[in-house]
Amino acid sequence: MADKRIDLDSPRPLFQPRSIAILGGIFVEVLEDVTFRAAPFDVAEARRMIREIKSY
């Protein structure tokens, strides 16, 4: 069986570390209320992520 681990130190941009902002529950499952960013980022970007979700 193939190894399905993801290498976070990979030079390939598809496998960069990511962060997600969600409220959870029905907001994620039904409304797909999610925002993603490639890490690292600053506090201002984290606040923008929170403002982007529909349930904010």
Secondary structure per residue as TSV (DSSP state, phi and psi in degrees):
chain	resnum	aa	ss	phi	psi
A	1	M	-	360.0	141.2
A	2	A	-	-72.0	147.0
A	3	D	-	-77.9	126.0
A	4	K	-	-108.3	21.4
A	5	R	-	-71.3	150.2
A	6	I	-	-107.1	128.9
A	7	D	-	-89.1	108.8
A	8	L	T	-74.8	-14.0
A	9	D	T	-94.6	11.9
A	10	S	-	-68.8	142.2
A	11	P	S	-71.9	-9.5
A	12	R	S	-76.4	127.2
A	13	P	G	-64.0	-21.5
A	14	L	G	-63.8	-27.4
A	15	F	G	-106.2	28.5
A	16	Q	-	-72.3	151.4
A	17	P	-	-61.7	139.3
A	18	R	E	-128.9	154.7
A	19	S	E	-120.5	154.4
A	20	I	E	-133.4	141.9
A	21	A	E	-118.7	120.6
A	22	I	E	-142.7	154.9
A	23	L	-	-88.1	-35.7
A	24	G	-	106.9	176.7
A	25	G	T	60.4	-134.2
A	26	I	H	-64.2	-27.4
A	27	F	H	-63.2	-35.5
A	28	V	H	-81.1	-48.4
A	29	E	H	-68.7	-46.0
A	30	V	T	-95.3	-48.1
A	31	L	T	-89.3	-8.8
A	32	E	-	50.8	47.9
A	33	D	-	-87.8	84.9
A	34	V	E	-141.6	146.0
A	35	T	E	-135.1	143.7
A	36	F	E	-122.6	151.6
A	37	R	E	-144.5	149.1
A	38	A	E	-79.7	133.0
A	39	A	S	-85.5	153.9
A	40	P	-	-87.3	159.7
A	41	F	-	-148.5	168.9
A	42	D	-	-94.0	179.8
A	43	V	H	-63.9	-38.6
A	44	A	H	-61.0	-40.9
A	45	E	H	-67.1	-37.3
A	46	A	H	-62.6	-40.5
A	47	R	H	-65.8	-38.3
A	48	R	H	-62.7	-38.9
A	49	M	H	-59.7	-44.7
A	50	I	H	-64.1	-40.6
A	51	R	H	-68.4	-23.4
A	52	E	H	-72.4	-27.4
A	53	I	S	-71.8	140.9
A	54	K	T	-61.5	-32.0
A	55	S	T	-80.2	1.8
A	56	Y	-	-72.3	360.0
